[in-house]
Amino acid sequence: MRNFVTVIAAISVMLSAAPMTTAYAADTVSASVTSEASLDNVSMEQLAGQWKYQISDTNYDVEISSKDNGTVVISKDGTYTYTDASGKTSTGTVKLGFEIIGGTSLQTVGFYEGSEHKFGGYYHNEEPDALYLGNNRISRLVRKGSAEVSLSDFTGTWKYQESNGDYPVDVSAKELGTFEISADGTYKYTDIDGKTITDKVKIGDETIGGKMFAVLRFFEGSEIKNAATCRASRPDELYIGNSGRIRLVREADKKSLTTHAIEKMDAYTFFDDLFARYIAHSDKEAFKVNDISYYKVTDFSLITSLDDIKDIIGKMFTGEIKDYFMRECNARFLEKDGILYINDGKRGSLQFNTNDGVIISDVTAEKFTATTVASNGLQGKCRAVFVLENGSWKMSSCTTGDFKNDNGTASQTAVRVSGDANCDGGVDMSDVVLIMQALSNPNKYGENGTAELHITAQGIVNADTNGDGLTVGDAQAIQKALLDLG
């Protein structure tokens, strides 16, 4: 690690009893009187809520590894309360301003006790859920509920998979080993040859496109060997890199219904696009069948043989969807003497938009329904039915539409799973996290919250374990049950 960061971080730890470090050199110009507009102009209403005060853990940047040092609650009236790790509180006012650095106007957020500037940071639109205190990324305020996970959410065995050929890894994968994540912050990687690596794993975060995602970073000594990103909509998958070709995935019997649904929906998108698209082929016609011209395929990046494709289809789909894709295989491609040919039957395709997750409903022991949270922009939301076949969940049928009643009301009969706050058909630590988010930041995560994955009316019913309304006690009861504490 960089010596400079190491020294600064060590100083930060020594001063961590209270957030006393000044983030900027002098008092800044008041936002209300500045003549220069800022692209990062923030209002007190945007900042209102509960924030965790964090400092870096030894020699790492605070977003790589941190420890909590208290909470800061900002009110819309411009006041704040800071409660340190020992429970001691202090109050003051929040002042917004601008500071010119290198000709650039930066939004500042200062915390004062009386006239004394206690600490402060810079606000950036690209990282709306974090206020970094100073320029060294060794301390910050993080909005409560943002990428809020714990190591217990990830303990257990994960398969390490890479894409098989040029398919996306969730369509066809080859397994190259396992990661065992332990509650003590260590992991053990075992490759397919039996060679093992044991070291530490740390939970941090990364902001992409204005959204904060939890990240697990796997170390070998001081070097980060792998960084795996977790999205709330995909609780059983951790993607390494941004190409969708490498991931860690929970063992099949530990996956939630949400993960089974998203995997098959993404596979549907892939195959329907494959059969609909133009695939590079020879310009010269090879032969005709029933007056349909066939050309020799020259691009084998997506399809190598019909048997390979049909095998994958059989593992992921059943019923009318399996029949549909098998017909598409035969209608578009033809294999002759070991050579693959294609005709020019291009068409449109159905795209499942699973970026914001799915809503699970109508759950039985052998069947469930999943509806995408987001529309694909053309056909609308996508809904699919899944059935259990020979021990595996497979997509059997699908349709598109508006689906306004997709939160467990009217035309959709939702099955109440006690504790299932996020309505994914199972109960795990993500339900505990969502309950706490909904209680601590209802404007964002409540029933009518602005976050894409806020709690729904059905989620509140599921999460209310004792019938007295949604409370912290419900989160505690679910967590105790998950940890077998009685």
Secondary structure, 3 states (H helix, E strand, C coil): CCHHHHHHHHHHHHCCCCCCCCCCCCCCEECCCCCCCCCCCCCHHHHCEEEEEEEECCCCCCCCCEEEEEEEEECCCCEEEEEECCCCEEEEEEEEEEEEECCEEEEEEEEEECCEEEEEEEECCCCCCEEECCCCCCEEEEECCCCCCCHHHCCEEEEEEEECCCCCCCCCEEEEEEEEECCCCEEEEEECCCCEEEEEEEEEEEEECCEEEEEEEEEECCEEEEEEEEECCEEEEEEECCCCCEEEEECHHHCCHHHHHHHHHHHHHHHHHHHHCCCCEEEEEEEEECCEEEEEECCCCCCCCHHHHHHHHHHHECHHHHHHHHHHHHHHEEEECCEEEECCCCCCCCCCCCCCCEEEECCCCCEEEEEECCCCCCCCEEEEEEEEECCEEEEEEEEEECCCCCCCCCCCCCCCCCCCCCCCCCCCHHHHHHHHHHHHCHHHHCCCCCCCCCCCHHHHHHHCCCCCCCCHHHHHHHHHHHCCCC
